[in-house]
């Protein structure tokens, strides 16, 4: 039986051209980009070509503003902690939102242990931040604002341009976690007006373990890693050249194919949401109905637990998630769903369904068919559902 992957958020399959680029690099490009000889020169050239490809993906006019990292988490940590440590003499206050990724939340938790203060603004029922709330949260000692571009659990897009206008006026650095956006939908750092933007290759059919951080020229940041002067002295350590070459190839494909990918995913999303509403009663579709990612659907199914649904679907070779892979194993309800007004029980019955270029309409139909049976089986065993009846 065919395995149907509806958990693209956890990891995307590598594109064939990405695999080929990486295999070729493994065979021929074993030099160190910092070495002052011909092997080093060859490696350096490949590194910079990939940097240019990634810069084009986010419309960054200066490739040197791209710093390669080990993934989205390192990029986020570098941005938040790096700016905080560099600006600590000016102030120790940071503004964020209630629905950020754990990489942001835990970076801020670490900074709180170092006597930084954090104000977290709420969201509406769709998970949207009000820019005016961000403006009201800013104080004289605010040194950083960090708000994500799109939410990794419900897909809602944030008003980044409006927030950036506020931070620019007040001359406060603005970091944007765009891990689930870059390579999926158009992202233009010039248009957005952000100072720092984090992203990861594995969200757009590149390899895991490599990501990037856009740092606008003039933004002051302390590197987290001490060592050499790699990455314009922003990230010490020999670069993951093979992974970066793969990321560059994936970025080129994303630039080329993005419009087709978006059309395909929107068609699947509409089919999926329509099928959910027609086949299963007592559900909530989470996130903004229009301002959201094209490749993600979050649905809360009342009276049953998401973990049980995931396990039963897995037995049918259908792969979905209950939340971000980074939060897998957490027993508490999703902070994102609680922030948009879902109660604890409904939050526990949530599935995050993500798809991509290989997903077909037949895959969506098969998922809906099996899900309907799984929900019926679990609800028959649910005391909450039986009480409701």
Secondary structure, DSSP 8 states (H G I E B T S, - for coil): ---EE-BTTT-----HHHHHHHHHHHHH--S-TT-SSHHHHHHHHHHHHHHHHHHHHTT-S-GGGEEEESSHHHHHHHHHHHHHHHHTTT--EEEEETT--HHHHHHHHHHHTTT-EEEEE-B-TTS-B-HHHHHHH--TTEEEEE--SB-TTT-BB--HHHHHHHHHHHT-EEEEE-TTTBTTB---HHHHT-SEEEEEGGGTT--TT-EEEEE-TT-----SS-SS-HHHHTS-S---HHHHHHHHHHHHHHHHHHHHHHHHHHHHHHHHHHHHHHH-SSEEEES-SSSB-TTEEEEEETTS-HHHHHHHHHHTTEE-BSS-GGGTT--S--HHHHHTT--HHHHHTEEEEE--TT--HHHHHHHHHHHHHHHHHHHHT-HHHHHH-
